[in-house]
Amino acid sequence: MLNHTLLLQKLIAIERAIGVANNNTIRNMVYETQGDLLKMQRETVEALPMRPRSEMAQRFQLLRQVAEVGPPRIGF
């Protein structure tokens, strides 16, 4: 499983390669990192059904409230 630290390390490597490596190398680094991010997202989505129902209910409680009454209004 990929983690955010690895993704950040890859982004830093891309930043350091700019102006040093050729465009094809940088493009390949970006494509690889994009693939890693998509893999992380896929793993997160696949793990959702395994989370306890109560945890998921808490996560979406605010979304339900906003859907019912609308976003909070700020008066000036």
C-alpha positions in Angstrom: 0.0 0.0 0.0 1.3 3.4 -1.0 1.4 6.2 1.5 1.5 10.0 1.4 5.1 10.2 2.4 6.2 8.2 -0.7 4.0 10.4 -2.9 5.5 13.5 -1.4 9.0 12.1 -2.0 8.2 11.5 -5.6 6.9 15.0 -6.1 10.0 16.5 -4.5 12.2 14.4 -6.9 10.2 15.8 -9.8 10.7 19.3 -8.6 14.4 18.7 -8.3 14.6 17.2 -11.8 13.2 20.3 -13.4 15.9 22.1 -15.3 18.3 19.1 -14.8 16.6 16.1 -16.4 15.2 16.0 -20.0 11.5 16.5 -20.6 10.8 12.8 -21.3 12.3 11.8 -18.0 10.3 14.4 -16.1 7.1 13.4 -18.0 7.7 9.7 -17.1 8.2 10.7 -13.4 4.9 12.7 -13.5 3.1 9.7 -15.1 4.4 7.3 -12.5 3.4 9.6 -9.7 -0.1 10.1 -11.1 -0.4 6.3 -11.3 0.6 6.0 -7.7 -2.0 8.6 -6.7 -4.7 6.8 -8.6 -3.7 3.6 -6.9 -3.9 5.2 -3.5 -7.4 6.5 -4.3 -8.5 3.1 -5.6 -7.2 1.5 -2.3 -9.1 4.0 -0.3 -12.4 3.4 -2.1 -12.0 -0.3 -1.9 -11.5 -0.1 1.9 -14.7 1.9 2.4 -17.0 -1.1 2.7 -14.7 -2.6 5.3 -15.2 0.4 7.7 -17.7 0.0 10.5 -21.1 1.4 9.6 -21.1 3.7 12.7 -17.8 5.3 11.6 -19.2 6.0 8.1 -22.5 7.4 9.6 -20.5 9.9 11.6 -18.4 10.9 8.6 -21.6 11.7 6.5 -23.7 13.3 9.2 -22.5 16.8 8.4 -23.2 16.2 4.7 -26.8 15.2 5.5 -27.3 18.3 7.6 -26.0 20.5 4.8 -28.3 18.8 2.3 -31.3 19.2 4.6 -30.9 22.9 5.7 -28.3 24.2 3.3 -24.8 25.6 4.1 -24.4 27.8 7.1 -25.0 31.5 6.3 -22.7 34.3 7.4 -24.4 37.5 8.2 -22.8 40.9 7.7 
